[in-house]
């Protein structure tokens, strides 16, 4: 048989040290899809990873008192731990800081530049640091970022641009010729109407106001920005641009990119345009799901409505969590999580329907036939109805999974589970046993066991641990996905064994309180840990400032400086840019005092500067020193001398 491939990706996540249930949704779905394709006979490959470069990371690391790589290493380790607890079977965890990725990204940028797809120019626009996105005047909403609602900075800076504008018509043509490329269809309509209808602007793909990233190979003042850096992970995870492109040649193009709806724009406009520019085939499908809400509100730390996966897994098992998020929510739409909904599903679907079916069937085989599964006798109409339902369910499941309709696929399996439970009520094996109708009882027991075998196989991609436990009680190994379309493969004479109940029926009110308490304890512990780290950092900084020696003081060079010119920083609303005469030298210093002074009132003033600091780049402008000031609450004043001292005079 031909070896069929299936390549699945999740977003290359921004490293987050506070991963909640909403963050895990895409990865849970991707893992189930991979298991499903693999069990169907596909060579399935799942990629996830982290986007670790950029200004946000650099600033967060500095705030934590760490180097950027050290900072993200700890977060990535935490994420991998969570994926392990969720039993995520990824094949590659790609990090944008991987040396092989960085090398390949530099090569991609160079190739695009040499093809004329990238050029250098001046960027003018509004930048949102949290979203790492530039916006035009018309895209802003009430002067703020349209995605997150935060303040933006107006910037003018040198940048490399990707010729995104030239791909507008090609993208529209691709959407038209491949209606399955963007799903749900509503997302495609949103992209066309909101972003493509009126044309596209070229895209800024480098930054020069920070240095945590892949350097542009031929212009190291610039780092390659997220659009090329992070998105290229889908290629480099397969070895693209390395000495061994075997996986790339085997698996590319991706069969499906999975992601949350808020980032689809980058994946169906920027990403395919980059691939077209690289002469690479486009992914077959991009599917953007909705959010997991909490009581119909989006989860966020600021709202205090975070739900974590860990307490749910620890108390109820990972299969229960996976079943709920896949069954409760229609993939592609928003879904609301509450503890009550989760516990109700656990009781009704898992404990009552599935768990009860397994428990009472095994008990009847033990009671009426000493645990040995009997052979089958004459088939009656009611048996035929069950058998037809059992062997036809797999086709219905596969049809729904092709549409990524996970909830409906599980509903098809649960129709079989409920039909099998109904079969028990229809055939009344307890009456058959009391009447001594052994032949008919044996047929009923066999049909129940064989139906359960098929059910266990069907739920394996969704609930692998539960499937394994059912097979253990049946005394068999899984027979493979194709066995679900055949009835009668279970070998009579096999011995079953009672196991613990797969799912316990719960007291809803009691469990709601317990689950809420466990989640809150985790929230509190993470807050306490963060506060402890912040306090430790403050203490360390305070201790570091307590005492210095005269030798330390003499390392600093203080001089009088005369302000020749002062202007607003072009890319930051808190900074002023000074031209200072310091003796015979003129130098530039950037200072964060914009809200305290107007530039024109400072010209001609004598101020005090530290002149032997290492130069730094602040929002794209180089600063060679520091101006000294004194602050009292909201008030601030620059330091100067009592007498008129010549510029360049040393302070001692």
Secondary structure, DSSP 8 states (H G I E B T S, - for coil): ---EEEEEEEEEEE--SS--HHHHHHHHHHHHHHHHHHHTTEEEEEEEEEE--SHHHHHHHHHTTS-HHHHHHHHHHHHHHHHHHTT---SEEEETT-HHHHHHHHHHHHHHHHTTSEEEEEEEEEEETTTTEEE-TTT-BTTB-TTT----EEEEEEEEEE-GGGGHHHHHHHHHH-TTSEESHHHHHHHIIIIITT----EE-EESS---S-EETTEEEEEE-HHHHTTTHHHHTTTTTSS--HHHHHH-S-SEEEEEGGGHHIIIIIHHHHHHHTT----S-EEEE--EEETTEE--TTTT----HHHHHHHH-HHHHHHHHHHHS-TTS-EEE-HHHHHHHIIIIIIIIIIHHHHHHHHHHHHHHTTB--------HHHHHHHHHHHHHHHHHHHHHHTT-HHHHHHHHHHHHHHHHHHHHHH-HHHHHHHT-HHHHHHHHHHHHHHHHHHHHHTTTT-HHHHHHHHHHHT-----GGGGG-S--S-TT-B------SS----HHHHHHHHHHHHHHHHHHHHHHHHHHHHHHHHHHHHHHH---HHHHHTS-EEEEEEEEEEE-TT-TT-EEEEEEETTEEEEEEES-TTT--GGGTTT-EEEEE--S--EEETTEEE-SEE-EEEETTEEEE---SS---TT-EE-
